[in-house]
Amino acid sequence: MKKILVVLLVAVGLLVSCGEKENIDSKKITFWHFWSEPYQRTVVDSLIKEFEKQEKVEVEVTELSWGDGKVKLLAAFNSNTAPDVLELGSDWVSQFSSAGVLTDISNSVEMSKFLDFAQEPCRWENGIYALPWIVDTRVLFVNMDLLKANGFENPPTTYAEMLEMSKVINKGDIYGFGINGSDKHRLYKKVLSFIWSEGGSIYDGKNFQFDSPQVIAGVQKYKELAQYGIVDTQKELDNYFAKGRLAFWISGSWLLKTVNEFAKVKDMKLVEIPDFSQKGISFAGGEYLSISKKSENQELALKLVKFLTDGKNSVEFCRNIPEAGFPADKEYYSSDFYDSEYKAVFAKQLESSKMTPMHPKWLEVEELFEGAVEQVLYDRMTSEQAMNDLQSKMKGL
């Protein structure tokens, strides 16, 4: 009888043990993100380990590349193998939201903690399908060495001043202003800043308005500055500035590292986008976190999204990956993370920044928009002709 009892107890113990193990193993979620550089993965993994310890859960992480990451995400949704949590660029969110593949988290999140402009991509119709993780904007990088050598003591505060300075400085192998030319996914961001600063808007939430006077004026001013500078890709223009050959260039926080590496610009200032017809407005991008609608781990997935987007964690993420930008959680804008002179300028510019218009077919619009601006830059069309032609193409979308 004792032997039978012992066997039964052992069997029960094994069943309990297996049940507990099965329960632990079932607490597993998947997360796909785009921070694939070795030092970036280390930062992400550190945060994930903290979350795993806190929630007693396993997170299976997959790194994507910007080259084919979106294609892999689309394929995963089409084959019902999408991750529980996924990272999306700000200009992708509406495409996925409108497709009905993301979870509406409207009743589970508090949006007021995030920067106002960063909230827009999260919304589609009456739902909220993402939370903003990190944001970044562009400011005007100014080579004060070149300005002072040409008799200017202070950076420009208006478009007119920037244009006049560019005219004087632009000679030989030294250039006034850097202009993005044919540069896919980048050109439109620079032009939108000019349009917004003219008081224009290409999309009002219902209709495109590329043919408005303000939009045409913004494109024309972009073209005007191109006469007193150099037209090239963002990567090359970053290098031109870092090598001390460019006076003005609108770029992001990633350029700080390049400038330090070249050590050619001795006196550099970062300032907000100068005023045009209205206050200067910059382009802001961002990274967002969403949950697959078909995830079987909705509660845990939401916890991970909230954990990563919480300012306490996102500010450390940005501190350890400087090119990431800034936390979207505005409650952490008093952090010592913003104590440096340059970061303070970016933080201030974030108050006057906007994001890509939310449209489910934005990538198609973007391609047509950039193509139209190229027609203007390379003297194939006037600003008015190109924008009127572009407006007519919007009827087919």
N, C-alpha and C positions, 0 to 999 in steps of 0.2 A: 504493500500500500504506500509506504514511504517513497519507494522508487517511482511509483506512478505519479505521486504528488510532485516530486522533484521534476519529472519530465514535463508535467503540465505547467509548472511554474516557469521552467525554462522556455517552453513553447510560447506561453503568454508574454514572457519578457521579450522574446524575439519579435513577436507580433507588434508589441508596443514600440520596440526600438525601430522596426521597419516603418511603422506608421509615422513615428516622429521624423525619421529620415525623409520619408516620402513628402511630408508636410514642408520640411525645410527646402527640399529640392524643388517643390512646386512654387516657391517664392523666388521666381527668376523672371527678370524682364530684359528686353533687348533695347539697345540705344545706338543709333547711328548718328555720327557727327563728322565734321569736316576738318578737325584739327589734327592733321596727319603727320606733321613734322615731329621728329623724335622728342624734342624738348616740349612741344605742345601736348603730345600724348601723355607725357609725364605729369603735366599739370592737370589734365582731364582725369587721368587715372587716380591721382591723389584725391580729387573731389569725389570720385565714384567710390573709392574705398571708404571714405568717411560716411557716405550715404549708406553703403552696404552694412557697415558696422552699426549705424544708427537704426536702420530698419530691419536688420537681420535678413537681408535679401541678397541675392546674387544678380549683378548686372552684367550682361554679356554685351561688350562694346565692339562696334565695328567702325573703322575709320574709312571715310570716303574721300575722294579727290574732287576738286572743283572741275576737273576735266570731264569726268563721266559720272559723277555722283548723282546728278539729277536723273540721268538715264536709268541708273540702278534703282533709284527710289521709285520711279514710274513703273519699272519692270516688277518690282516687289509688290506694289499695290495691285498690278494687273494679275499677278500670280498668287495673290492672297498670302504673301510671305513678308509683308511689311513689318518693320520693327514696332515695338510698343511705343517708343519715343523717338522722334526724329528732329534733326535740325534743318531749318529751312531759311534761305535768304529772304530778306524783306520783300523782294519783288517776285518771290515764288509763292508766297502764302496764299494769295487770292486764287491762284490757279488750282491749288490743292483743296482749298476751302470750297470753292464753287463746284468742284468735282464730287463733293460729298463723301470724301474718304477720311476726313478728320473728325475727331470728337468735339462736340460743342461743350465747352466747359463754362458756359455763362454763369451757371448757378454755383460754381465752386471756386471762383477766383475774385480777388479784389483788384480792380484795374487802376484805381486812383494813385497807387504807389509808383506807377511807371510814368516816365516822361510822356507828356500829352501827345506829341507827334508820333511817338513810338507805338501808341495804342492803335493807330489807324489800320495797319496791316492785320491786326488780330481779328478784326471784325469782318464778317460777311453776312449781309442781310441782317437778320436779328440775332445772330449768334457770335460767339467768341471761340476761335479755333486755334489760337496760339497764345503764348506769352512771350514778350520781348526779353531777350537774354542780355545781349550787349548791343551797343550802338556806336557809330562813329560818324564823324562829319569831316568836312574839308575846310581849311582856313587858307588865308593868303600868306605864303612864305615870301619874305622880303630879304633880298641881299643888300644890306645897308652899305657894304663896301662899295658896290656899284652906284648906289644912290649918292653917297657922299662924294665919290669921285666925279660926279656930274652936277654937283652943286645942290643936292637935295638933302635936307637934314632929317626929315621925318617921313614915315610911310604914308601912302595916300589914304585918304578917308572917303574919297568919292571916285566914281568911275572917271569923271573928267580929269581929276588929278592923276589917276593911274595911266590914262591914255597919254597925257602930256609928258609924263615922266618916261613912258615907254618910247615915245617918239625921240626923245633926247638920248636915251641910253642905247637904243638899238642901232649898232653900227659894227661893221667888221664881223668878228666871230663872237661878239657879245650881243645878247638878245634882250629885248624889253620884256615881253610877256610870252608865257608858254601856252600854246593852244593845242588841245587834243584834236588830232585829225581823224583819219580812218582808224578807229580803235574800238572794236566791238565791245559792247557792254560798258564802255567808259565815256565815250563822247557825249552821250545824252545827259549824263550826270553833270557835266560842266555847263552845258547849254541851259539846262533847266534852272541852274542857279541864276544865270543872266535873265531868264524869262521871269522868274519869281521876283527878282529884284526890280524888274520893270513893272511889277504889279500884275503880271500875266498868270494864266493858268491854262494848261493844255487840255484839262479834263475836269469837269465840274461834278463828277459822280454819275452823270447821265449822258452828257454830250461832249464830244471833242470840240476844241475851239482853237485849232492851230492857226486859223486865219484871222484871229483877233489882232488889233493894232499893237497890244502889249507884247504878244508872243513874237510878232514880226520884228518889233523894236529890239527885243532881247537877242534874237538871232542876228540882227544887223550889227549890234554892238559887239557880239562875239566875232563876227567877220571883220569889223573895223579894227579890233585889237590885233587880229592876225597879221595885219600889214606891218606891225611894229614888234614882231617877235618871230618865233619859229613854230611851225606846225609839225607835230610828231606824235608818237605814242606816249602813253603815261610813263612807261618804264624809262624811255629815253629822256623824257623831259625831267623826270626825277633825277636822272644822272647829270643832265645839263645844269640843273640847279646846284646839285651837290659839288660839281666841279667848278662852280663859281662863274658860270657863263650865262646865267639867266637871272634877271632882276626880280621878276614876279612870276609866281607859279602857285596855282591853287592845288593843294594836295592834302594827304591825310597824315596821321600820326606815324605811319610806317616810314615816312621820309626822314624823320629825325635820326634814325639809326644810320641811314645811308650818308647823311650829311656829316655825322660824326666819323664815319669810316674814311671818307675822302679828306676831311679836315682842310678843305679849301676855302670855305666861307668863314671868315673870322668874326664878322659882325652880322648876325642874323636876327630878324624879328619876325614874330608871327602875329598877325592881326586878323580881325574879323573881316569878312567880305565887305569891301567898300560899298557905300550907298550909291544906288543908281537913281532912278526916278523915285524909288522908295528905299526903305532900309534894306541893306544887303542881306540876302538870304542864301544859305548854303544848302548843298545836298547832303542828306544823311542816309546812311545804310544801316543795316542791322541784321542780327542773327536771332532767329525765333525757334521756340520749341513747341512741338505739337504732338498729339497722341493719335495713333491710328484708331479709326472708328471700330475696327474689328479686333482690337486688342482684347485679350481675355484677362488682362491685368490692369483694368482702368484705374483702380484706386492707387495701386503702387506706381503706376505710370504718372499719375497726377502728382504724387508726392515727389517723384524725381524732378519733374518739371518745376515745381514750386521750390525745391531745394536749390537747383542750379540757378534759377532766376532771382533768388533772394539776394539782395544787395550785399549781405555779409559774405556770400560766396562768390558772387560775380565780380566784386571789387578785387578780391584776391586773384581771381582768374585773370583779370586785366592787368593787375600788378605784375604777374609772372609771365604774361604774354603781352608785352607792350603794344604790339601791332593789332591786338584784338580790338582796342578802342576803349569804351567806357561802359560802366554798368547802366542798364536801362532803368534800374530802380533809383528813382530820384531822391529817396530818403537817405542815400549814402553820398550825396553831393557835398557834405561837410567833412568827408573823409580826408585824411592827410594825403590820400592818393592824388589830390588835386593841388597840392601845395606848390608844385613846380611852376615856374613862369609859363612854360609852354602849355602844360596841361590845363592851366587856368584859362587860356585863350580858347582851347577846344571846348571846355565846359561852358564858357560864355557863348560861344557860337552855337552850341546845341540848343540854346534858347531861341535862336533864329534860324532854324533848319527845317527842311521838309523832306518827305520821302517820296519814292516812286508812286505815282497815282495807282490806285487799286483798280485793276481791270483784269478779268480772267484771261484775256488775250494780250496781256501787256507785251510779252516777248515779240509778238508779231508787230505790235505798234512800235516798239523800241527799234526794231530793225528798219522799219519804214522811216521813222523819225531821224535816225542817224544817217540814213541814206540821203534824206532831204537836206540835212545840214551840210553833208559833204558836197552836195551840188552847189551850195552857196560858197563854201570855203574855197572850192577849186574853180570858181567863176563860171560855172555852167548855168546857173540861174541866179536871179536876184532873191533876196530874202522873201519878198512878197510872192514872187512866182512859186518858189519852192514850198512855202507854207500853204498857199492856196491849193497847189497840186496835192500836197499831203492831206489836206482837209477833205478833198474829194475822194481820196482812197479810204477814208474812215467809214464811208457809207457801206462798204462791202464787209465790214467786220460785224 
